[in-house]
């Protein structure tokens, strides 16, 4: 995969670094912006401490060099902000505002602050402000669509500085210091042209060069395209280009006129690729994306991308991968050209090719992690060489670096509405690749958004099975992040969808998860009821392993409610089920939990016998950690029976098994179930507490949350 891959050390195998560009002009604007940082605000003048960060606004039309000016300002003052610079783009290339939730999440990621999956915009804005409270940071918010976006991300500390780039004013934010851009001064504009053309053509015909600057109205983006066009034609005089521009008339902006001229002068294949690049997700392009859009080879696509970059039509993204970006000022113009010159069916076919290529790359990215699987290895060998990765590290690097484009591709595919089958395949493979390389927990924030997209497609297309899977996945994340009430609503909706689809897996999974949510909310009676419904389905389908586990979950619910008789009956059923299934470790855990309930019920002698039986099964399972946990349970029971010497022996045995330091005798009651029926009955034993010893766990129990079942994929595709 020479066109795409990154080696295991993260070094570049291919591609090229962006050329170093020195900033030109804008001396007056930079001086004023720097002065505005120091100038007293309205609060200071009134004798009050500034409640929020200073906001500098750089306003101008797309192509005016507003982002370049912001970046130069940031470069000059960055050393004043000890905690660094954070950047976020607040508009998509097509002008769609980026949701505050996504922008805040990206900024928090830049601070290395863990972000809960599924958190809403208000929570993330609050977390961002809290995280910046003790920091001195410079924020650069590019392409802001409005004041609401900026205000939601504005730090509540005057130690920070926020630089916003926008097309217009930020009405509603107090004490904003605006800097409105026009064209470059003539000297700087001529110098910009000289970088592309060399000095000779500018020096021999300065009047024509100044006329060209005037025709471009000093706009940097237009001047760059003019310079690139001249650089590609070393024998053409500056006056010739100026005449052609004047012949274009006054229709449109200077940038649109020069782009039409440049586009018309390109070879037909290159011009078509340029137009189709407006379909690239987030304006980010790599050789595979361009190859798929145009239906050409990867090598030919990369050559064309380099040629377009030399003409100023693309920018190189600093990355170990060969990656390019369509300038935001050109994106709407290229989209209009594509819609005018390509048939709608051709544009849709190009989108489909791009999504199909992305799906295949994601399949290859995931398959490289499964080389121990003969079927996966055989499938990988059948993949075209250009789509293969040299190793898991290269695949993970590609996935991490292309993450913004991949997520944007999923969003665009769902928004399109005409390619839902491809969209579902793309999202399924994206989920699998992220889980394979990063793990479910690390990828959860991104996966939450993908599952929401899956739900959108399922509801639009009337697909109850996919709707059930998406709702279960979303609810699981809600449950893991403490939003149990929201999870319960989604689990109930998933149950309805599973019944509509006549999908026994989804209905059983949803019923058990509804029970888990009720358990977390402290409604133990309903939890036991829903676990019982799930159990009845498992028994009807002869799913014995799941049935044994559900007996244990019912026992847990009854234990929490203080119904120890019911709890013992269910834990005995769980133990018997695991024994019949040939699961000695699960059998030992169930017996250990039964012993716990027996002690709660005031039957320590019976609890001791059950613990001893659990120890025998733990030995048969050859599970040392489980043996140590049961030894500790025995020690607690013996202490309660008044035999501290025997308790010390069992505790010492646990320490020897795990090679730990002696455990302190203190007990931790933090995780004990509360009795729902008040104090224990007369003569009942006090429940044993969990011990907080390093490396010595309690016997494993069934999950008490709503996330107990394996998550099924959002698509049946392999």
C-alpha positions, 0 to 999 in steps of 0.5 A, spaced: 500 500 500 505 504 497 500 510 496 497 510 503 501 506 508 505 509 514 510 504 517 510 501 524 515 507 527 510 512 524 515 515 519 513 517 512 513 512 507 510 516 501 507 523 500 511 530 501 511 535 506 508 541 505 512 547 503 514 552 508 510 559 506 512 565 509 507 570 511 506 576 506 503 583 508 498 585 513 503 589 517 498 594 519 493 589 521 497 585 525 500 591 529 493 592 531 491 585 533 497 585 537 495 591 540 488 589 542 490 583 546 493 588 551 488 594 550 484 595 556 476 592 555 470 595 557 470 591 564 477 594 566 475 601 564 469 600 569 473 597 574 471 590 574 475 584 572 474 581 565 469 575 566 471 572 560 477 571 555 478 576 550 475 575 543 479 578 537 475 577 530 478 577 523 473 578 518 473 577 511 470 574 505 473 567 503 479 567 499 481 574 503 487 570 507 483 571 513 485 564 516 493 565 514 492 572 518 490 568 524 495 563 523 500 568 523 498 572 529 497 565 533 505 564 531 507 571 533 503 570 540 503 563 542 509 563 546 505 568 551 500 562 552 504 556 556 498 551 555 498 551 548 494 553 542 487 549 540 484 549 534 477 548 531 474 549 524 466 551 525 464 550 518 464 544 513 467 546 506 460 547 504 458 552 509 454 547 514 455 549 521 459 544 525 455 542 531 458 545 538 458 538 541 463 536 535 467 542 536 467 542 544 469 534 543 475 536 539 478 541 543 477 537 549 481 532 546 486 537 544 487 538 552 487 530 553 481 531 557 476 524 557 470 526 554 463 522 556 460 519 550 454 521 548 454 528 552 450 534 549 453 540 547 451 544 554 455 539 558 461 539 553 461 546 553 461 546 561 466 541 561 471 545 556 470 551 560 472 548 567 478 544 563 480 551 561 479 555 568 486 554 570 490 554 564 492 559 559 490 557 552 490 561 545 484 558 542 483 559 534 476 558 531 476 558 524 470 559 519 465 561 525 458 561 522 455 565 527 456 568 534 452 562 538 458 557 536 463 562 538 460 564 545 458 556 547 466 555 546 468 562 550 473 560 556 470 564 562 477 566 564 481 572 562 487 568 562 485 565 555 485 569 548 480 567 543 481 568 535 475 567 531 475 567 523 468 569 520 465 572 514 461 577 518 460 580 525 459 576 532 453 580 534 452 578 541 459 577 544 461 583 548 467 587 547 469 583 541 475 587 537 474 586 530 479 586 524 476 587 517 480 585 511 480 587 504 485 586 499 493 585 500 497 592 498 500 592 491 507 591 494 505 584 498 501 582 492 506 583 487 511 579 491 506 573 492 505 573 484 513 573 484 513 567 488 510 563 483 512 567 476 519 569 478 521 576 478 523 577 471 516 577 468 514 582 474 520 586 473 519 587 465 512 589 465 510 592 472 504 595 469 501 589 467 503 586 473 499 591 477 493 591 473 493 583 474 493 585 482 487 590 481 483 585 477 484 580 482 482 586 487 488 584 491 485 577 494 490 572 496 486 566 493 485 569 486 493 571 486 495 564 488 491 561 482 494 567 477 501 565 480 500 558 479 497 559 472 503 563 470 508 558 473 505 553 468 506 557 462 513 560 463 513 563 456 506 567 457 507 574 459 503 577 465 499 582 460 496 576 457 493 573 463 490 580 465 487 581 458 484 574 459 481 576 465 478 582 463 475 578 457 471 574 462 467 580 464 465 582 471 460 576 472 462 573 479 468 575 484 475 575 482 476 568 485 471 565 481 473 568 474 480 566 475 478 559 477 474 559 471 480 560 467 484 556 470 479 550 470 478 551 462 486 550 461 486 544 465 487 537 461 480 534 461 481 528 466 485 533 471 479 538 470 474 532 472 478 530 478 478 537 480 470 538 480 469 531 483 474 533 489 468 537 491 465 531 493 470 529 498 468 528 505 470 534 509 474 537 503 480 532 505 483 528 499 488 522 499 490 518 492 484 513 494 479 518 494 481 521 488 482 515 484 475 512 486 471 519 485 474 519 478 475 512 476 482 512 475 488 508 478 491 511 484 498 512 481 494 517 476 490 520 481 496 522 485 500 525 480 494 529 478 493 531 485 500 534 485 499 537 479 493 541 482 497 543 488 502 546 484 497 550 481 494 553 488 488 549 487 489 544 493 493 545 499 498 539 502 495 537 509 501 536 514 501 528 515 505 522 514 500 520 509 499 523 502 493 528 504 490 534 501 485 539 502 480 543 498 481 550 500 474 552 503 474 558 498 474 554 492 469 548 495 462 552 493 465 554 486 467 547 485 461 544 487 457 549 482 462 547 476 461 539 478 453 540 478 453 544 472 458 540 468 456 533 470 450 529 470 446 527 476 447 520 475 455 521 474 455 525 481 452 519 484 456 514 481 462 517 483 460 518 490 458 510 490 465 509 488 468 513 493 464 510 499 465 503 496 473 504 496 472 507 503 468 500 505 474 496 502 479 500 506 476 499 512 475 492 511 482 491 510 484 495 516 480 491 520 482 484 517 490 486 518 488 485 526 485 478 525 491 474 521 491 468 526 484 467 523 485 463 517 479 465 513 480 472 515 488 471 512 485 468 506 480 474 505 486 479 506 490 475 501 484 476 496 484 483 497 488 488 491 495 490 493 493 497 493 488 496 498 492 492 503 496 495 509 503 492 511 501 491 518 497 492 524 501 499 526 500 502 519 493 500 519 492 503 526 495 510 524 491 510 517 485 510 521 487 515 526 490 520 521 484 519 516 479 519 522 476 526 521 475 524 513 472 517 515 467 520 520 465 526 515 464 520 509 459 517 514 455 523 515 455 525 508 453 518 506 447 518 511 445 526 509 445 524 502 439 519 503 440 515 496 446 511 498 443 508 504 446 501 503 453 503 502 452 508 508 450 502 512 456 498 510 461 504 511 458 505 518 458 497 520 466 497 517 468 503 521 465 501 527 469 494 527 475 497 525 475 502 530 473 497 536 479 492 533 484 498 533 482 502 539 477 498 543 470 500 545 472 504 550 477 509 547 472 509 541 466 510 544 465 518 543 466 516 535 462 510 535 456 514 539 455 518 533 456 513 528 450 509 532 446 515 531 447 515 524 445 508 523 439 509 527 437 515 522 438 510 516 434 505 519 428 510 521 428 513 514 428 506 511 423 502 516 428 497 518 426 495 525 432 490 526 437 495 524 433 500 529 433 495 534 441 494 534 442 502 533 438 503 539 441 497 543 448 500 542 446 507 544 443 505 550 449 501 552 453 507 552 448 511 556 448 506 561 456 506 561 456 513 562 451 514 568 445 516 563 441 510 566 434 513 565 435 515 558 438 508 557 432 505 559 427 509 554 432 506 549 432 499 551 424 499 551 424 502 544 429 497 542 425 492 545 419 494 540 423 494 534 426 487 536 419 485 536 417 488 530 423 485 526 421 478 530 428 478 532 429 473 538 436 476 539 434 483 539 428 482 544 432 477 549 438 482 549 433 488 550 429 485 555 435 483 559 438 490 559 431 493 561 432 489 567 439 491 568 437 499 567 431 498 573 437 494 577 441 500 576 435 505 578 434 501 584 427 498 582 429 491 584 422 488 583 421 490 576 429 488 575 427 481 577 421 481 573 424 483 566 430 478 568 425 473 568 422 475 562 428 474 558 430 467 562 423 465 559 425 466 552 432 463 553 429 457 556 424 456 550 430 457 545 434 452 549 440 457 550 442 454 557 448 458 558 445 465 557 439 462 562 444 460 567 447 467 567 440 470 568 438 466 574 444 469 577 442 476 575 435 474 578 438 472 584 442 479 584 436 483 584 432 479 589 439 480 594 439 487 593 431 487 595 433 483 601 429 477 599 434 472 601 430 466 600 428 468 592 435 470 591 438 463 594 433 459 589 435 463 583 443 462 585 442 455 586 439 454 579 444 458 576 450 454 579 446 447 577 445 450 570 453 452 570 455 445 572 450 442 567 453 446 562 460 444 564 463 451 566 466 450 572 469 457 573 462 460 572 459 454 577 464 456 582 462 464 582 455 462 582 456 458 589 460 463 592 454 468 591 450 463 594 454 463 600 454 471 600 446 470 600 446 465 605 450 469 610 446 475 609 440 471 611 443 469 617 446 462 616 453 462 616 454 455 617 451 453 611 455 459 607 461 456 610 459 449 606 457 452 600 464 456 600 468 450 601 464 447 595 466 453 591 473 453 592 473 445 590 470 448 583 475 454 583 480 449 583 477 444 578 477 451 573 484 452 575 483 459 576 488 462 581 484 469 582 478 466 583 481 461 588 484 467 592 477 471 592 473 465 594 479 464 600 477 471 602 470 469 602 471 463 607 476 468 611 470 473 612 465 467 613 470 464 619 471 471 622 463 472 623 463 465 626 468 467 631 474 463 628 479 468 627 485 463 626 482 459 621 480 466 617 487 468 617 489 462 614 485 462 608 487 470 608 494 468 608 492 462 602 489 468 598 496 472 599 500 466 597 496 465 591 497 472 588 504 473 591 501 480 594 503 483 601 498 481 607 491 484 606 489 489 611 483 487 616 479 493 614 473 492 610 470 496 605 462 497 605 462 501 599 459 496 594 454 492 598 447 492 597 443 495 601 437 492 604 430 494 602 427 491 608 430 495 613 435 492 619 436 484 618 431 480 622 433 478 629 439 473 629 441 474 622 448 475 620 451 482 618 453 481 611 460 480 609 464 486 606 468 486 600 475 487 601 479 492 598 486 488 597 490 490 591 490 484 586 485 480 590 478 481 587 471 479 589 468 473 586 466 475 579 458 477 579 454 478 573 453 485 571 449 489 575 448 495 569 444 495 563 450 493 558 451 485 560 450 482 553 454 482 547 453 488 542 451 485 535 454 489 529 449 494 526 450 490 519 450 483 517 455 484 513 462 481 514 
